[in-house]
Amino acid sequence: MESKAIRRAPPFSLLLVLVLLFGLAAPAPGRSLARFVGPLIVGILFLMSFTLPLSRLAAAARNGRALAVCFAVSFGVIPALCFAAGPLLFGGDRALLAGFLILGALPCTLASASVWTRAAGGNDAVAMVFTTVSNALAFLLVPALLHLLLSRWLPVDTPALAERLLTRVLLPIAAGQAVRALLPRLAARSARGVAAGARGLVLVIVLIAVSGAAE
């Protein structure tokens, strides 16, 4: 399984590099898609949740030590490092500082975390459980972290942020599991295709982000 996963990783890596270069060289197409970022995020989380078997999630959820390390690094170590390094790196530019701190506070996305963990031969079930739980709790954890990290320099509308993450993260994950419960055979048959589609949507979001920052 590990060797097959590693062989599948370079094409996605190559596509990622090509998307980055295209977004920098020709930003107009990516900018025209900027208004679809919200629906794209909802679509990715729904698709990845739809392909997550409950049996694998339950087995990985019992690995408390691994999950505790994941939470400590993602919501403790990384935000603390960003908070310490941000003012030194971007103290003169509040927009860059805000982006850096937001990046440090966000959880991993379901698609990219699972893709890279599987490519490295790691336990992708643990990655799926952690990213599912962390994204499900993002509407509570991320606003709290940003209030601690960012409110010193910029105002943070914590209730509005929590509401947006609730509708864009938690609800799509719940909907994906609900549809999977109704259509388990379809979920099993379409797992590979759905995963490939989710990776494609990740590339579209990368294109939009790079195109918006091309200048």
C-alpha positions in Angstrom: 0.0 0.0 0.0 2.8 2.4 0.9 4.7 2.0 -2.4 1.5 2.5 -4.4 0.6 5.6 -2.4 4.0 7.1 -2.9 3.8 6.4 -6.7 0.5 8.3 -6.8 1.8 11.3 -4.9 4.1 12.9 -7.6 1.3 13.5 -10.1 -0.7 15.5 -7.5 2.5 17.3 -6.4 3.2 18.2 -10.0 -0.3 19.4 -10.5 0.1 21.6 -7.4 3.2 23.2 -8.8 1.6 23.7 -12.2 -1.4 25.4 -10.6 0.8 27.7 -8.5 2.8 28.7 -11.6 -0.3 29.2 -13.7 -2.0 31.3 -11.0 1.0 33.6 -10.8 1.5 33.9 -14.6 -2.2 34.2 -15.5 -4.2 35.3 -12.4 -7.4 36.3 -14.3 -9.1 32.9 -14.4 -8.4 32.3 -10.7 -9.7 35.7 -9.7 -12.9 35.1 -11.6 -13.6 32.1 -9.4 -13.0 33.9 -6.1 -16.7 34.1 -5.3 -17.0 30.3 -5.3 -14.5 29.7 -2.5 -17.2 29.1 0.1 -19.1 26.5 -2.0 -15.8 24.8 -2.9 -14.9 24.4 0.8 -18.3 23.0 1.5 -18.0 20.6 -1.4 -14.6 19.3 -0.3 -15.7 18.6 3.3 -18.9 17.0 2.2 -17.1 14.7 -0.3 -14.4 13.7 2.1 -16.9 13.0 4.9 -19.0 11.0 2.5 -16.1 8.6 1.9 -15.1 8.1 5.6 -16.1 4.7 6.9 -17.3 4.7 10.4 -15.5 1.5 11.3 -12.1 3.0 10.4 -12.9 6.2 12.2 -13.9 4.3 15.3 -10.6 2.3 15.3 -8.5 5.4 14.8 -10.5 7.3 17.4 -9.3 4.8 20.1 -5.7 5.9 19.4 -5.8 8.5 22.1 -2.1 9.1 22.3 -1.8 9.9 18.6 -4.8 12.2 18.6 -3.5 14.0 21.7 -0.2 14.7 20.0 -2.1 16.0 16.9 -4.2 18.4 18.9 -1.3 19.6 20.9 0.8 20.4 17.8 -2.0 21.8 15.7 -3.7 24.0 18.3 -0.9 24.6 20.7 2.6 24.4 19.3 2.0 25.9 15.9 -0.2 28.8 17.0 2.4 29.7 19.8 5.2 29.6 17.3 3.3 31.8 14.8 2.4 34.3 17.6 6.1 34.5 18.6 7.4 34.8 15.0 4.7 36.9 13.4 5.6 40.3 14.9 9.2 39.7 14.1 8.5 38.7 10.5 5.5 40.9 9.6 5.3 43.5 12.4 5.2 46.3 9.9 2.4 44.8 7.7 -0.8 44.1 9.6 -2.4 42.2 6.6 0.6 39.8 6.3 0.6 39.4 10.1 -3.1 38.6 10.2 -2.7 36.1 7.4 0.2 34.4 9.1 -1.6 34.1 12.5 -4.8 32.9 10.8 -2.7 30.2 9.0 -1.3 29.1 12.3 -4.7 28.8 13.9 -6.5 26.8 11.2 -6.8 23.0 11.3 -5.5 20.8 8.4 -8.0 20.3 5.6 -9.5 16.8 5.3 -8.3 16.4 1.7 -4.7 17.5 2.0 -4.0 15.9 5.3 -5.2 12.5 4.2 -3.4 12.8 0.8 0.0 13.6 2.3 -0.3 11.2 5.2 -1.2 8.4 2.8 1.6 9.3 0.5 4.1 9.2 3.4 2.9 5.7 4.4 1.4 7.0 7.6 -1.9 6.1 9.4 -4.3 7.9 7.2 -7.2 6.8 9.4 -5.8 8.8 12.3 -5.3 11.8 10.0 -8.9 11.5 8.9 -10.2 11.3 12.5 -8.1 14.2 13.6 -8.9 16.5 10.7 -12.6 15.5 11.0 -12.8 16.3 14.7 -10.6 19.4 14.4 -12.6 20.8 11.5 -15.9 19.9 13.3 -14.6 21.9 16.4 -13.1 24.7 14.3 -16.2 26.9 14.8 -15.3 27.0 18.5 -11.5 26.6 18.5 -10.4 28.9 15.7 -12.4 32.0 16.8 -11.0 31.5 20.3 -7.4 31.2 19.1 -7.7 34.2 16.8 -9.2 36.3 19.6 -6.1 35.4 21.7 -3.5 35.7 18.8 -4.9 38.5 16.6 -7.1 40.8 18.7 -4.0 42.6 19.9 -3.5 44.0 16.4 -6.8 43.7 14.6 -10.5 43.5 15.6 -11.9 39.9 15.5 -15.6 39.4 15.1 -15.7 36.1 17.0 -19.5 35.4 16.8 -19.5 36.0 13.0 -16.4 33.8 12.5 -17.9 31.0 14.6 -21.2 31.1 12.6 -19.3 31.0 9.3 -17.2 28.0 10.3 -20.3 26.3 11.6 -22.1 26.5 8.3 -19.0 25.9 6.1 -17.3 23.1 8.1 -19.5 21.3 10.6 -22.7 21.1 8.6 -21.0 19.7 5.4 -19.2 17.1 7.5 -22.5 16.1 9.2 -24.3 16.0 5.9 -21.7 13.8 4.3 -22.0 11.2 7.1 -25.8 11.4 6.9 -25.8 10.7 3.1 -23.2 8.0 3.6 -25.5 6.3 6.1 -28.3 6.3 3.5 -26.1 5.2 0.5 -23.3 3.1 2.0 -22.7 1.1 -1.2 -22.5 4.2 -3.4 -20.0 5.6 -0.9 -17.8 2.5 -1.1 -17.9 2.2 -4.9 -17.2 5.9 -5.5 -14.5 6.4 -2.8 -11.6 6.7 -5.3 -13.4 9.0 -7.6 -14.7 11.2 -4.8 -11.2 11.5 -3.4 -9.8 12.5 -6.8 -12.6 15.0 -7.1 -11.9 16.5 -3.7 -8.2 16.8 -4.6 -9.3 18.6 -7.8 -11.3 21.1 -5.8 -8.3 21.6 -3.5 -6.3 22.6 -6.6 -9.0 25.0 -7.6 -8.9 26.7 -4.2 -5.1 26.9 -4.5 -5.5 28.6 -7.9 -7.9 31.1 -6.5 -5.6 31.9 -3.5 -2.5 32.3 -5.6 -4.3 34.3 -8.3 -5.6 36.7 -5.7 -2.1 37.2 -4.4 -0.3 37.4 -7.7 0.3 41.1 -7.6 
